[in-house]
Amino acid sequence: MIPAGFDYLRAESLEHAAALKAEQGEDAKFLAGGHSLIPLMKFRLAAPTALIDLSRLTELRTLEQADGTLRLGAGLRLRDLEFSPLIREQLPLLAGAVASVGDRQVRARGTIGGGVVHGDPASDVPAVLLALDATMVLRGPGGEREVPASEFFVDFWETDCGTEEILVEIRVPALPGRGWGFQKFRQRSQDWATVGVAVQERADGSRAVALVNMGPVPLRARAVEEALAAGEGPDAAAARAAEGTTPPSDLRADAAYRSHLAQVLTAKALSEAGAGR
Ligand SMILES: Cc1cc2nc3c(=O)[nH]c(=O)nc-3n(C[C@H](O)[C@H](O)[C@H](O)COP(=O)(O)OP(=O)(O)OC[C@H]3O[C@@H](n4cnc5c(N)ncnc54)[C@H](O)[C@@H]3O)c2cc1C
């Protein structure tokens, strides 16, 4: 449980962070809240030669709304989102889901950007951002680029954030007053989801449904979305939640049980989101 040796470097600005990364090379990693990276280092699943600390960068902790879009700085902590009146009003699904992450200590240090770049399919925020049609804004040596959430999560713990890139912002269309639901099943109150489901009613009345821990990446439950669009009721649609998924089997649940949970939780989340009313 003791990490390999590493250098600690504190970035004073985004430019400084980029310069430190260029200087330290591929084996250096950015550090935000450290709640995913440090455990990996303790288990020796990661052994960066240097950590470049982004946590003091106020540039990464901005929260703005413009032209119907929320612009979330990647360094915003989960607690900032949980208690933000703007997020609660404009993106209640996000506020509701982050309130269920880990415990208070995790939410006080863990950042939205760290959770996104880490790309754990058992994490709640990536699936929620998928349901919200979010866009990731990455800054690297070649400038800035935007990647939709649907393309960002590549494989287990692998995302489309290059080693030289910093996730600076996440853009999310505001959805005030629209139905939403978030359900997750876990054995203990602070556990990651065995399975989770996020439902978001869009501005045109259609519903996006995304699944936590039902494959190597967060997944859209396309069969459920199609069934709803075709006029099927929420229970019939929810019965299709496991279609096209590849849930893992582990000590907490096997794949068949996860498939069952996906159906039950999708029915509950759809009901919570007001589907069928
Ligand atoms: C006890 C415990 C319980 C938890 N329970 C849950 C849960 O129920 N649900 C859930 O979703 N999550 C849970 N988490 C995970 C937690 O939410 C994540 O650890 C956190 O969101 C990751 O953010 P961080 O700021 O700690 O990232 P870090 O650990 O600092 O970084 C994670 C990765 O992202 C990279 N990175 C960070 N910021 C940037 C950036 N701006 N640009 C480029 N790369 C970056 C780092 O280099 C690293 O590879 C739990 C964690 C713990 C310790």
The ligand as an SDF file (V2000), in Angstrom:
LIG
                    3D

 53 58  0  0  0  0  0  0  0  0999 V2000
  -13.8020    5.7290   -1.0680 C   0  0  0  0  0  0  0  0  0  0  0  0
  -14.1770    6.1900   -2.4410 C   0  0  0  0  0  0  0  0  0  0  0  0
  -15.4770    6.0210   -2.8830 C   0  0  0  0  0  0  0  0  0  0  0  0
  -15.8640    6.4470   -4.1580 C   0  0  0  0  0  0  0  0  0  0  0  0
  -17.1580    6.2540   -4.5650 N   0  0  0  0  0  0  0  0  0  0  0  0
  -17.5180    6.6510   -5.7870 C   0  0  0  0  0  0  0  0  0  0  0  0
  -18.8670    6.4940   -6.2360 C   0  0  0  0  0  0  0  0  0  0  0  0
  -19.7460    6.0030   -5.5290 O   0  0  0  0  0  0  0  0  0  0  0  0
  -19.1630    6.9320   -7.4880 N   0  0  0  0  0  0  0  0  0  0  0  0
  -18.2400    7.5070   -8.2890 C   0  0  0  0  0  0  0  0  0  0  0  0
  -18.5800    7.9030   -9.4080 O   0  0  0  0  0  0  0  0  0  0  0  0
  -16.9670    7.6780   -7.8990 N   0  0  0  0  0  0  0  0  0  0  0  0
  -16.6000    7.2710   -6.6680 C   0  0  0  0  0  0  0  0  0  0  0  0
  -15.3180    7.4640   -6.2610 N   0  0  0  0  0  0  0  0  0  0  0  0
  -14.3670    8.0170   -7.2120 C   0  0  0  0  0  0  0  0  0  0  0  0
  -14.2420    9.5120   -7.0860 C   0  0  0  0  0  0  0  0  0  0  0  0
  -15.4270   10.1460   -7.4570 O   0  0  0  0  0  0  0  0  0  0  0  0
  -13.1220    9.8080   -8.0540 C   0  0  0  0  0  0  0  0  0  0  0  0
  -11.9590    9.3920   -7.4340 O   0  0  0  0  0  0  0  0  0  0  0  0
  -12.9620   11.2010   -8.4050 C   0  0  0  0  0  0  0  0  0  0  0  0
  -14.0650   11.7460   -9.0660 O   0  0  0  0  0  0  0  0  0  0  0  0
  -11.7650   11.3270   -9.3280 C   0  0  0  0  0  0  0  0  0  0  0  0
  -11.4460   12.6370   -9.2770 O   0  0  0  0  0  0  0  0  0  0  0  0
  -10.0830   13.1190   -8.6380 P   0  0  0  0  0  0  0  0  0  0  0  0
  -10.1520   14.5860   -8.6910 O   0  0  0  0  0  0  0  0  0  0  0  0
   -9.8400   12.4680   -7.3430 O   0  0  0  0  0  0  0  0  0  0  0  0
   -9.0550   12.5390   -9.7480 O   0  0  0  0  0  0  0  0  0  0  0  0
   -7.5510   12.0990   -9.5760 P   0  0  0  0  0  0  0  0  0  0  0  0
   -7.4950   10.8320   -8.8060 O   0  0  0  0  0  0  0  0  0  0  0  0
   -6.6870   13.2020   -9.1250 O   0  0  0  0  0  0  0  0  0  0  0  0
   -7.1920   11.8120  -11.1280 O   0  0  0  0  0  0  0  0  0  0  0  0
   -7.8050   10.7390  -11.8220 C   0  0  0  0  0  0  0  0  0  0  0  0
   -7.1850   10.6690  -13.2230 C   0  0  0  0  0  0  0  0  0  0  0  0
   -7.5500   11.8050  -13.9920 O   0  0  0  0  0  0  0  0  0  0  0  0
   -6.3890   12.5200  -14.4260 C   0  0  0  0  0  0  0  0  0  0  0  0
   -6.7880   13.9320  -14.3600 N   0  0  0  0  0  0  0  0  0  0  0  0
   -7.3720   14.5680  -13.3150 C   0  0  0  0  0  0  0  0  0  0  0  0
   -7.7380   15.8080  -13.6690 N   0  0  0  0  0  0  0  0  0  0  0  0
   -7.3570   15.9650  -14.9690 C   0  0  0  0  0  0  0  0  0  0  0  0
   -7.4820   17.0310  -15.9160 C   0  0  0  0  0  0  0  0  0  0  0  0
   -8.0910   18.1910  -15.6050 N   0  0  0  0  0  0  0  0  0  0  0  0
   -6.9930   16.8310  -17.1540 N   0  0  0  0  0  0  0  0  0  0  0  0
   -6.3830   15.6790  -17.4920 C   0  0  0  0  0  0  0  0  0  0  0  0
   -6.2580   14.6300  -16.6490 N   0  0  0  0  0  0  0  0  0  0  0  0
   -6.7490   14.7810  -15.4040 C   0  0  0  0  0  0  0  0  0  0  0  0
   -5.2820   12.1060  -13.4980 C   0  0  0  0  0  0  0  0  0  0  0  0
   -4.0150   12.1980  -14.1190 O   0  0  0  0  0  0  0  0  0  0  0  0
   -5.6560   10.6530  -13.2340 C   0  0  0  0  0  0  0  0  0  0  0  0
   -5.2380    9.8400  -14.2890 O   0  0  0  0  0  0  0  0  0  0  0  0
  -14.9000    7.0640   -5.0070 C   0  0  0  0  0  0  0  0  0  0  0  0
  -13.5850    7.2410   -4.5590 C   0  0  0  0  0  0  0  0  0  0  0  0
  -13.2170    6.8110   -3.2930 C   0  0  0  0  0  0  0  0  0  0  0  0
  -11.8040    7.0170   -2.8450 C   0  0  0  0  0  0  0  0  0  0  0  0
  1  2  1  0
  2  3  1  0
  2 52  2  0
  3  4  2  0
  4  5  1  0
  4 50  1  0
  5  6  2  0
  6  7  1  0
  6 13  1  0
  7  8  2  0
  7  9  1  0
  9 10  1  0
 10 11  2  0
 10 12  1  0
 12 13  2  0
 13 14  1  0
 14 15  1  0
 14 50  1  0
 15 16  1  0
 16 17  1  0
 16 18  1  0
 18 19  1  0
 18 20  1  0
 20 21  1  0
 20 22  1  0
 22 23  1  0
 23 24  1  0
 24 25  2  0
 24 26  1  0
 24 27  1  0
 27 28  1  0
 28 29  2  0
 28 30  1  0
 28 31  1  0
 31 32  1  0
 32 33  1  0
 33 34  1  0
 33 48  1  0
 34 35  1  0
 35 36  1  0
 35 46  1  0
 36 37  1  0
 36 45  1  0
 37 38  2  0
 38 39  1  0
 39 40  1  0
 39 45  2  0
 40 41  1  0
 40 42  2  0
 42 43  1  0
 43 44  2  0
 44 45  1  0
 46 47  1  0
 46 48  1  0
 48 49  1  0
 50 51  2  0
 51 52  1  0
 52 53  1  0
M  END
$$$$
